[in-house]
Amino acid sequence: MPNILTFIPLGARRFLPTLILGGIGGFIAYVIDLPLPWLLGALIITTLTSLANVQLGSPGRLRQGVLIIIGVMLGSAFTPELTGDLRAWIVSATIMLLATAVMMIVAVLFSYRIAGHSLNTSLYAGAPGGLSALLMMAQESGADLRAVGITHAVRILVLLLAVPPILGLLGHVDLTSASNGPTQWSQLPSLSGTAWLIVAAALGVVAGRVLHLPNALLFGPALVSSILHFSGLTHAVLPPALVALAQIVIGTSVGVRFVGVALAEMARQLGLAVIQTLILIILAVAAAWLGQALTGISIAATLLAYMPGGAPELSLVALSLNIEPAFVTSHHLLRITILLMVLPPLVHWAHQRIRP
């Protein structure tokens, strides 16, 4: 009689222990009432395990599937009742782009002058978001891919760990009520609602690739789902249990990025990446205060929208905490799109003006 594991793809089998470990971490965090328990619990336990030099499997294609799920969930926030002031969103987006430019300048100078990286490495390590596309461009430029990857991984790690206490200090979000209770986990959409969500996922993947959207598996389904929900064709939302599973996969996918990182050998680089991220967080908080003052949009939403990087992770945080996910997602899509458009000419300009 064949073993049930033989029907599971090899990549999924390798990731299964990691997923179980992340689930244990999420459950512990849930029991002790940690904010964003399934995300942060999985993130913390897999990061610590990776830094202890324990080999963990990567989510691989499972993360891609989860990105599609997150995209569909984010699109459900674009309802006909969405009362966002378009003028306020435009003002906020302008502030976000200006803040992004300042943060990138600071991050690039920090990497180049203080961390001692090459110019190419500093440019790609300092870019706020779009890691997958950045790594491909960085490889073509001869940048240090390990330094770029570590800098972005540390940035996302610190951002996710810093968001709950910052939101708590701001006092604008009740983090204690953000977790789903066990009675809510069994909620399921209707059959017709499920069909619409599947349509949004399938068409979204195609649309994301045809339109060449950044992070197409996330923003493609988000775009199609938002059209379906905003038009009123469906009001279906995915069950909370699926949101928890998405948090576990995203949390572990961040934690396993530190597999193979020797803590003693990388201490300086990791420390500098943490310092750089903390500086960027201060700039993001300042920009968020300005955005809130000029637009009236909540400080929690502007903070998540202005954070430098981690579009899937921060959009999922906004969705999990119900902090204007449509607003946050729109800002991250705009930032990454413009970033990927301006980065190649920016790299060329930097090489013309900055000499080693």
C-alpha positions as CSV (number, residue, x, y, z in Angstrom):
1,M,0.0,0.0,0.0
2,P,1.6,3.3,-1.0
3,N,2.6,5.8,1.7
4,I,0.4,8.9,1.7
5,L,3.6,11.0,1.5
6,T,4.3,9.7,-2.0
7,F,1.3,11.7,-3.3
8,I,2.8,14.9,-1.9
9,P,5.4,16.8,-4.1
10,L,9.0,16.5,-2.9
11,G,9.3,20.3,-2.3
12,A,6.1,20.3,-0.2
13,R,7.5,17.3,1.8
14,R,10.7,19.1,2.6
15,F,8.8,22.2,3.7
16,L,6.3,20.2,5.8
17,P,8.5,20.1,9.0
18,T,9.1,23.8,8.6
19,L,5.3,24.4,8.3
20,I,4.6,22.3,11.4
21,L,7.3,24.2,13.3
22,G,5.8,27.5,12.2
23,G,2.4,26.3,13.2
24,I,3.7,25.4,16.7
25,G,5.2,28.9,17.0
26,G,2.0,30.5,15.9
27,F,-0.1,28.4,18.3
28,I,2.2,29.3,21.2
29,A,2.0,33.0,20.2
30,Y,-1.8,32.7,20.0
31,V,-2.0,31.1,23.5
32,I,0.1,33.8,25.1
33,D,-2.0,36.5,23.2
34,L,0.9,37.9,21.1
35,P,-0.3,40.4,18.5
36,L,-0.4,38.9,15.0
37,P,0.2,35.5,16.6
38,W,0.3,33.2,13.6
39,L,2.6,35.5,11.6
40,L,5.0,36.6,14.4
41,G,5.0,33.2,16.1
42,A,6.0,31.4,12.9
43,L,8.5,34.2,12.1
44,I,10.3,34.1,15.4
45,I,10.6,30.4,15.9
46,T,11.8,29.7,12.3
47,T,14.3,32.7,12.5
48,L,15.8,31.4,15.7
49,T,16.0,27.9,14.4
50,S,17.6,29.1,11.2
51,L,20.2,31.2,13.1
52,A,20.9,28.0,15.2
53,N,22.2,26.5,11.9
54,V,19.3,24.0,11.6
55,Q,18.4,23.4,8.0
56,L,14.8,24.2,7.2
57,G,12.9,23.7,4.0
58,S,11.8,26.7,2.0
59,P,8.1,27.1,1.1
60,G,8.9,27.4,-2.6
61,R,5.8,27.2,-4.7
62,L,3.6,27.1,-1.6
63,R,4.5,30.7,-0.9
64,Q,3.5,31.5,-4.5
65,G,0.1,29.9,-3.8
66,V,-0.3,31.8,-0.6
67,L,0.5,35.1,-2.4
68,I,-2.4,34.4,-4.7
69,I,-4.6,33.8,-1.7
70,I,-3.5,37.0,0.0
71,G,-4.1,38.9,-3.3
72,V,-7.7,37.6,-3.4
73,M,-8.2,38.5,0.2
74,L,-6.8,42.0,-0.3
75,G,-9.1,42.6,-3.2
76,S,-12.1,41.8,-1.0
77,A,-11.4,45.1,0.9
78,F,-12.4,47.1,-2.2
79,T,-16.1,47.2,-1.5
80,P,-18.8,49.5,-2.9
81,E,-19.0,51.1,0.5
82,L,-15.3,52.1,0.4
83,T,-15.4,55.7,1.6
84,G,-11.8,56.6,0.8
85,D,-11.4,60.2,-0.2
86,L,-9.6,60.1,-3.6
87,R,-8.0,63.5,-3.0
88,A,-6.7,62.3,0.4
89,W,-5.3,59.1,-1.2
90,I,-3.5,61.2,-3.9
91,V,-2.0,63.5,-1.2
92,S,-1.0,60.4,0.8
93,A,0.6,58.7,-2.2
94,T,2.6,61.8,-3.0
95,I,3.9,61.9,0.6
96,M,4.7,58.2,0.4
97,L,6.7,58.6,-2.8
98,L,8.7,61.5,-1.3
99,A,9.3,59.6,1.9
100,T,10.4,56.6,-0.2
101,A,12.9,58.7,-2.0
102,V,14.3,60.0,1.2
103,M,14.5,56.6,2.8
104,M,16.2,55.1,-0.3
105,I,18.8,57.9,-0.3
106,V,19.5,57.3,3.4
107,A,19.6,53.5,3.0
108,V,22.0,53.6,-0.1
109,L,24.3,56.1,1.6
110,F,24.3,53.9,4.8
111,S,25.2,50.8,2.8
112,Y,27.8,52.6,0.7
113,R,29.5,54.8,3.3
114,I,29.1,52.9,6.5
115,A,28.5,49.2,5.6
116,G,31.2,49.5,2.9
117,H,29.3,47.7,0.2
118,S,29.9,48.4,-3.5
119,L,27.8,51.0,-5.3
120,N,25.7,48.4,-7.1
121,T,25.1,46.4,-3.9
122,S,24.2,49.5,-2.0
123,L,21.7,50.6,-4.6
124,Y,19.8,47.3,-4.7
125,A,20.1,46.7,-0.9
126,G,18.8,50.2,-0.3
127,A,15.7,49.9,-2.6
128,P,12.6,49.7,-0.4
129,G,10.8,46.6,-1.6
130,G,10.4,44.3,-4.7
131,L,13.1,41.8,-3.5
132,S,12.5,39.2,-6.2
133,A,12.9,41.6,-9.1
134,L,15.7,43.4,-7.3
135,L,17.7,40.1,-7.0
136,M,17.5,39.5,-10.7
137,M,18.6,43.0,-11.5
138,A,21.4,42.8,-8.9
139,Q,22.7,39.6,-10.3
140,E,23.0,41.1,-13.8
141,S,24.9,44.1,-12.3
142,G,27.4,42.0,-10.4
143,A,26.2,43.1,-7.0
144,D,26.7,41.0,-3.9
145,L,23.5,39.0,-3.8
146,R,24.1,37.7,-0.3
147,A,24.4,41.2,1.1
148,V,21.3,42.4,-0.8
149,G,19.3,39.4,0.3
150,I,20.4,39.6,3.9
151,T,19.7,43.4,4.1
152,H,16.2,42.9,2.7
153,A,15.5,39.9,4.9
154,V,16.6,41.7,8.1
155,R,14.6,44.7,7.1
156,I,11.4,42.7,6.7
157,L,12.1,40.8,9.9
158,V,12.6,44.0,11.9
159,L,9.6,45.7,10.3
160,L,7.3,42.8,11.2
161,L,8.6,42.7,14.7
162,A,8.4,46.4,15.2
163,V,4.9,47.0,13.7
164,P,2.8,45.7,16.7
165,P,4.6,47.7,19.4
166,I,4.7,50.8,17.3
167,L,0.9,50.5,16.6
168,G,0.4,49.9,20.3
169,L,2.4,53.0,21.3
170,L,0.4,55.1,18.8
171,G,-2.7,53.9,20.5
172,H,-4.8,53.8,17.3
173,V,-5.2,50.0,17.0
174,D,-6.7,47.5,19.5
175,L,-4.3,44.6,18.9
176,T,-5.9,42.4,21.5
177,S,-9.1,42.0,19.5
178,A,-7.3,41.4,16.1
179,S,-7.0,37.6,16.5
180,N,-9.7,35.3,15.3
181,G,-11.3,33.1,17.8
182,P,-11.8,29.4,17.3
183,T,-15.5,29.8,16.6
184,Q,-14.7,32.0,13.6
185,W,-12.3,29.5,12.0
186,S,-15.1,27.3,10.7
187,Q,-16.7,30.1,8.7
188,L,-16.8,29.4,5.0
189,P,-18.1,31.3,2.0
190,S,-21.1,30.0,0.0
191,L,-20.6,27.9,-3.1
192,S,-21.3,30.8,-5.4
193,G,-18.9,33.0,-3.3
194,T,-16.2,30.3,-3.5
195,A,-16.6,30.1,-7.3
196,W,-16.1,33.9,-7.6
197,L,-13.0,33.7,-5.4
198,I,-11.6,30.9,-7.6
199,V,-12.3,33.1,-10.7
200,A,-10.5,36.0,-9.1
201,A,-7.5,33.9,-8.4
202,A,-7.3,32.3,-11.8
203,L,-7.9,35.4,-13.8
204,G,-5.7,37.4,-11.4
205,V,-2.7,35.2,-12.2
206,V,-3.2,35.7,-15.9
207,A,-3.8,39.4,-15.6
208,G,-0.8,39.9,-13.4
209,R,1.5,38.3,-16.0
210,V,-0.2,39.9,-19.0
211,L,0.0,43.4,-17.4
212,H,3.6,42.7,-16.1
213,L,2.6,43.8,-12.6
214,P,5.3,43.7,-10.0
215,N,4.8,40.7,-7.8
216,A,2.2,39.5,-10.3
217,L,0.9,36.6,-8.1
218,L,0.0,39.1,-5.4
219,F,-1.2,42.2,-7.2
220,G,-2.9,40.4,-10.2
221,P,-5.4,38.5,-8.0
222,A,-5.8,41.6,-5.9
223,L,-6.7,43.7,-9.0
224,V,-9.3,41.2,-10.3
225,S,-10.7,40.5,-6.8
226,S,-11.0,44.3,-6.2
227,I,-12.9,44.7,-9.4
228,L,-15.3,41.9,-8.6
229,H,-15.9,43.1,-5.0
230,F,-16.1,46.9,-5.9
231,S,-18.6,46.2,-8.6
232,G,-20.8,44.3,-6.2
233,L,-20.6,41.0,-8.2
234,T,-19.5,39.2,-5.0
235,H,-19.1,39.9,-1.3
236,A,-17.4,36.7,-0.5
237,V,-14.4,36.6,1.7
238,L,-12.0,33.8,2.5
239,P,-12.3,32.0,5.8
240,P,-10.2,33.2,8.8
241,A,-8.5,29.8,9.0
242,L,-7.0,30.4,5.6
243,V,-5.8,33.9,6.8
244,A,-4.0,32.1,9.7
245,L,-2.4,29.6,7.4
246,A,-1.3,32.4,5.1
247,Q,0.3,34.1,8.1
248,I,2.2,31.0,9.0
249,V,3.5,30.4,5.5
250,I,4.6,34.1,5.1
251,G,6.2,34.1,8.6
252,T,8.2,30.9,7.9
253,S,9.2,32.2,4.4
254,V,10.9,35.1,6.1
255,G,12.5,33.0,8.9
256,V,14.0,30.5,6.5
257,R,15.9,33.2,4.6
258,F,18.4,33.1,7.5
259,V,19.2,29.4,6.9
260,G,22.9,29.1,6.3
261,V,23.7,32.5,7.9
262,A,26.5,32.0,10.4
263,L,25.6,34.3,13.3
264,A,29.2,34.8,14.4
265,E,30.5,35.5,10.9
266,M,27.6,37.7,9.8
267,A,27.2,39.6,13.1
268,R,28.5,42.9,11.7
269,Q,26.4,42.8,8.6
270,L,23.3,41.7,10.5
271,G,23.9,44.5,13.0
272,L,24.3,47.2,10.4
273,A,21.2,45.9,8.6
274,V,19.2,46.2,11.8
275,I,20.5,49.8,12.5
276,Q,19.7,50.8,8.9
277,T,16.1,49.4,9.3
278,L,15.6,51.2,12.6
279,I,16.6,54.5,10.9
280,L,14.2,53.9,8.1
281,I,11.4,53.1,10.6
282,I,11.9,56.4,12.3
283,L,11.6,58.1,8.9
284,A,8.5,56.1,8.1
285,V,6.9,57.1,11.4
286,A,7.6,60.7,10.8
287,A,6.1,60.5,7.2
288,A,3.1,58.7,8.6
289,W,2.4,61.5,11.1
290,L,2.6,64.0,8.3
291,G,0.4,61.9,6.1
292,Q,-2.2,61.6,8.9
293,A,-2.1,65.3,9.6
294,L,-2.6,66.3,6.0
295,T,-5.2,63.7,5.0
296,G,-7.0,62.6,8.1
297,I,-6.3,59.0,7.3
298,S,-5.4,56.9,10.4
299,I,-1.8,56.9,11.5
300,A,-1.9,53.1,11.6
301,A,-2.8,52.9,7.9
302,T,-0.3,55.5,6.7
303,L,2.4,53.8,8.7
304,L,1.8,50.4,7.1
305,A,1.5,52.0,3.7
306,Y,4.8,54.0,4.1
307,M,6.9,51.2,5.6
308,P,10.0,50.5,3.3
309,G,9.4,47.1,1.9
310,G,7.6,43.8,2.4
311,A,4.4,44.4,0.3
312,P,3.0,40.9,0.9
313,E,3.9,40.9,4.5
314,L,2.6,44.4,5.4
315,S,-0.5,44.0,3.3
316,L,-1.2,40.8,5.2
317,V,-0.7,42.7,8.5
318,A,-3.2,45.4,7.3
319,L,-5.7,42.7,6.3
320,S,-5.3,40.7,9.6
321,L,-5.7,43.8,11.7
322,N,-8.4,45.3,9.5
323,I,-6.3,48.5,9.0
324,E,-7.6,49.8,5.6
325,P,-6.0,47.0,3.5
326,A,-7.2,48.6,0.3
327,F,-5.4,51.8,1.1
328,V,-2.2,50.0,2.2
329,T,-2.2,47.6,-0.8
330,S,-2.6,50.5,-3.3
331,H,0.3,52.4,-1.8
332,H,2.6,49.4,-1.9
333,L,1.7,48.6,-5.5
334,L,2.3,52.2,-6.5
335,R,5.7,52.3,-4.7
336,I,7.0,49.0,-6.2
337,T,5.8,49.9,-9.7
338,I,7.5,53.3,-9.7
339,L,10.6,51.8,-8.0
340,L,11.2,49.2,-10.6
341,M,10.6,51.8,-13.4
342,V,13.1,54.3,-12.1
343,L,15.8,52.0,-10.6
344,P,17.6,51.1,-13.9
345,P,18.1,54.8,-15.0
346,L,18.9,55.6,-11.4
347,V,21.7,53.0,-11.3
348,H,23.1,54.4,-14.6
349,W,23.0,58.0,-13.2
350,A,24.7,56.9,-10.0
351,H,27.5,55.3,-11.8
352,Q,28.0,58.6,-13.8
353,R,28.0,60.8,-10.7
354,I,29.5,58.7,-7.9
355,R,33.0,57.4,-8.2
356,P,34.5,54.7,-5.9
